[in-house]
Amino acid sequence: RGQQHLALRRFVIDLAGDRQCFIETTARRPLIPQMAQRLPQAIEPFRFVVAIPLGAGGGQGLLEEGDGGGKVPLFAGHFTQDLQLQTFAPHMAQAARDLAAAHSRWPEHGALGAFAASAEELASPADMTRLSRPGPLGLTVVSDLHEAALDKLLSRLGPYMDRIRHWLPGLAKELEGTIAVYATPTGYLRAALLVAGESLDNVAGMFLPLGIGGGPSVVACRAFGEDELVRTLVHELWHLAVHSLKGNSMAPWLNEGMAVYLSAGQIDKDGTLRFGRLPSEFSRMAEELMDALKDPQAARRALGAGLDSFYSPDVQRMNYALAWALVWYHGEHSVAQEKFLRGLLAGDAATLGQLQEGLPELLTAAAKALKERKLA
């Protein structure tokens, strides 16, 4: 296992989330258990290996079929010596062709057919109409919703997009990427299968760094109603906006806390966006949240967590709740606290230091504010 296993996993994650589907059987442990349950007959007998011959100037990474003697190159990229991806040669259209060719060779493997269909959907979404004008944040919008329903949906996003720009003043006028809104889960899951990785069970929507056309994308589904779709789009569009800021390395707690905070906003009859309600996903854990706000060590773990530990299933929901509570407090309490939050979003070292030093007092103040506003 050791170094070779780490190299395989690093290649998969850095190149694109779709490689997680293949590497699962190479590592012989389920990186995506839910996918293994859905495609058990296809994944297990079909093994792949990644060859990364590294020289003085880097090397080529190649995904190959590892059983039966044949080697079929499906994806390739150039890597530096520390395994950072430098270029990714085949784009989504090429990936779709490669996967279709592999499926023709091994038609009995249903997973390859599903992956090929997913790549084709990402390269050129089927039955989706492209909006003639720029969408939210200047993004391209494609959808299979009726035009009137899509217009109504996009109009509801306006105040939230203004707030995203309020918190991220460095955003470009028009961001690169795509919003894909599906009327039903069928097309949505087909598109998400190849690149969703461990987020595949999120059937409301997700942000994909490599999605439609191989570019940053938000894909979402209307299956749970328009209100949930709006919340999902706001949440994921925040992630896309942060991703667009080159060089930004926002901590998971702050990134997710802001996404939940913004998506929980309610537009009043006068058109004002307000944040006076507990997010619906935390409605049954208000007491747990208040208990967590009394535990500085738990909060320090959430604030210091990397990608793997923050999203660990046993603590993920509480990490999200703590992150939201801290962001909500700074965003809604006072002008001084809003300025502090801006410092955190800008990655200011002094502000981050103050956060750590004053965390026990901050948790107490946040808990008090939540009680006063009757949110918990």
BELLINFEN-V96107 format. One record per run of one state. SS is the DSSP state (hx for helix, st for strand, lp for the rest). FROM is the first residue (numbers start at 1). TO is the last residue. If there is no record, write none. Layout:
BEGIN
SS_FROM_TO + SS_FROM_TO
END
This chain:
BEGIN
lp_1_1 + hx_2_15 + lp_16_18 + hx_19_27 + lp_28_32 + hx_33_38 + lp_39_39 + hx_40_43 + lp_44_47 + st_48_55 + lp_56_57 + st_58_65 + lp_66_75 + st_76_79 + lp_80_84 + st_85_88 + lp_89_91 + hx_92_105 + lp_106_109 + hx_110_123 + lp_124_128 + st_129_130 + lp_131_135 + hx_136_138 + lp_139_139 + st_140_143 + lp_144_146 + hx_147_167 + lp_168_177 + st_178_182 + lp_183_184 + hx_185_193 + lp_194_196 + hx_197_199 + lp_200_204 + st_205_208 + lp_209_211 + hx_212_214 + lp_215_216 + st_217_221 + lp_222_225 + hx_226_244 + lp_245_251 + hx_252_263 + lp_264_265 + st_266_267 + lp_268_272 + st_273_274 + lp_275_279 + hx_280_282 + lp_283_285 + hx_286_292 + lp_293_295 + hx_296_304 + lp_305_306 + hx_307_310 + lp_311_315 + hx_316_332 + lp_333_334 + hx_335_345 + lp_346_348 + hx_349_357 + lp_358_358 + hx_359_372 + lp_373_376
END
